[in-house]
Amino acid sequence: MEKFIELLTQMNPFDLVQVVFWGLAGAISFYFSIGNARVWTSISSGFFLIFLSQAYGINPWSHYQKLTAFHYIIGTIAIMTITHGFLEYYIFCRTFEISGDKLIVYLSTLFVLVAAGAFLVINPTPSPNTIRNFKIVENAVWVFLCAINLEIIRKIYAAIKDSDIAKGFIAFGIVFVCILVWRGADLYLQIYQWDRDWQDIITLMTEESTDIADYMVRVQFAQEVNRYAGLLSGISVGGTFIYLYNLLK
């Protein structure tokens, strides 16, 4: 507990607020998946997994490399689960068909998480470079699937725009715009090796200067975009699930 409190006090206020809102969204989404129709299960379960992936910042054992890598894998699985959920919802809007039941969704997600954990256990401890690669893959998948989800949400809204829940999908659209900008800014920094932690590692390993000093304006701009878009994504997703909960309870 002391270690947990120490981590909270050391966290950047922006990151702490973001984790709190993702925690709120995660709690509501988990309850939401239990208390509502099967068609919402994948969507809400995926958002709950996002909280688990974001929570590594307040995890007292986050210094274990395999656990850090697992958090990034959880984040990747989360957006894939969410995308599957929105595809299911779109199919439901068009055909009123629901495949499977809630237990299948939960067990399938759990199986993938266990398989990912086993993959990390049987492989060597990830180096800082390997962990960074996990994060790059996570961000790349998020950016691509967020763009796909925005199109799916547009189609869902067009199909149900006369219903009361249509406004909820407008809110989801805002959420994914924020996430796209947030993850996109982080991926931009990573591609050019301008993410600060990695930049320090490069300097220590090679003892050579890098080009970050030549582009500090755009680096700082991308860092600020990443910071504020991340905060807005947490606030917007928390607000969206509160709205949906009140709408559908």
Secondary structure as GFF3:
##gff-version 3
##sequence-region A 1 249
A	DSSP	alpha_helix	2	10	.	.	.	ID=ss1
A	DSSP	alpha_helix	13	35	.	.	.	ID=ss2
A	DSSP	three_ten_helix	38	40	.	.	.	ID=ss3
A	DSSP	alpha_helix	41	54	.	.	.	ID=ss4
A	DSSP	three_ten_helix	55	58	.	.	.	ID=ss5
A	DSSP	alpha_helix	65	95	.	.	.	ID=ss6
A	DSSP	alpha_helix	102	122	.	.	.	ID=ss7
A	DSSP	alpha_helix	128	160	.	.	.	ID=ss8
A	DSSP	alpha_helix	166	191	.	.	.	ID=ss9
A	DSSP	alpha_helix	196	206	.	.	.	ID=ss10
A	DSSP	three_ten_helix	211	215	.	.	.	ID=ss11
A	DSSP	alpha_helix	216	248	.	.	.	ID=ss12
###
